[in-house]
Amino acid sequence: MDNEKKCNKYEALFIFSDDEAFNNHVKDCPDCQKEHEKYLKVSKLIKEVAPVYLERMKEKKNNNLKKLACCFIAFIGLTSFSCFKMYDNYVAEMNADFDSCVSAIGLPVDEYGFLEL
């Protein structure tokens, strides 16, 4: 094991001290310099990835909106179809009860109510 003690002030100085004290300590302490370089690399990677991440989140949001629009259109279509179907059934029932004017005057008619020759 190494008898040297490693400096563990980096996080405390980063959070609680002012920029000048933090930069002075990082400049003088090799352990904190290494840690600071690691954090700078991570920060650089995050800055590079941020636009890609934001674009993916935007695409995901747009995909969710597209799904919602499709569901809405399907709901409207099914509702309209069922309304038309009910209307057709209503008209069919009304026509079933309706005698044609041709049969009302006693002329021969087919099953559709048309004059039979």
LINLINQUI-V693282 format. One record per residue. RES is the residue in one small letter. PSI is psi in whole degrees, 0 to 359 (NA if undefined). Layout:
BEGIN
res:RES psi:PSI
res:RES psi:PSI
END
This chain:
BEGIN
res:m psi:153
res:d psi:129
res:n psi:348
res:e psi:142
res:k psi:139
res:k psi:142
res:c psi:133
res:n psi:32
res:k psi:353
res:y psi:306
res:e psi:317
res:a psi:316
res:l psi:321
res:f psi:319
res:i psi:315
res:f psi:344
res:s psi:172
res:d psi:168
res:d psi:321
res:e psi:314
res:a psi:319
res:f psi:310
res:n psi:322
res:n psi:318
res:h psi:316
res:v psi:324
res:k psi:325
res:d psi:340
res:c psi:117
res:p psi:325
res:d psi:315
res:c psi:330
res:q psi:314
res:k psi:316
res:e psi:321
res:h psi:321
res:e psi:320
res:k psi:315
res:y psi:326
res:l psi:320
res:k psi:317
res:v psi:318
res:s psi:318
res:k psi:318
res:l psi:320
res:i psi:320
res:k psi:327
res:e psi:324
res:v psi:336
res:a psi:312
res:p psi:323
res:v psi:316
res:y psi:315
res:l psi:322
res:e psi:319
res:r psi:321
res:m psi:323
res:k psi:317
res:e psi:319
res:k psi:319
res:k psi:317
res:n psi:321
res:n psi:321
res:n psi:321
res:l psi:321
res:k psi:318
res:k psi:318
res:l psi:318
res:a psi:319
res:c psi:318
res:c psi:319
res:f psi:314
res:i psi:319
res:a psi:319
res:f psi:314
res:i psi:317
res:g psi:315
res:l psi:321
res:t psi:315
res:s psi:317
res:f psi:316
res:s psi:325
res:c psi:316
res:f psi:322
res:k psi:317
res:m psi:321
res:y psi:317
res:d psi:319
res:n psi:320
res:y psi:315
res:v psi:320
res:a psi:319
res:e psi:319
res:m psi:319
res:n psi:329
res:a psi:326
res:d psi:348
res:f psi:127
res:d psi:138
res:s psi:156
res:c psi:335
res:v psi:317
res:s psi:334
res:a psi:331
res:i psi:4
res:g psi:9
res:l psi:154
res:p psi:136
res:v psi:156
res:d psi:188
res:e psi:346
res:y psi:354
res:g psi:9
res:f psi:155
res:l psi:128
res:e psi:132
res:l psi:NA
END
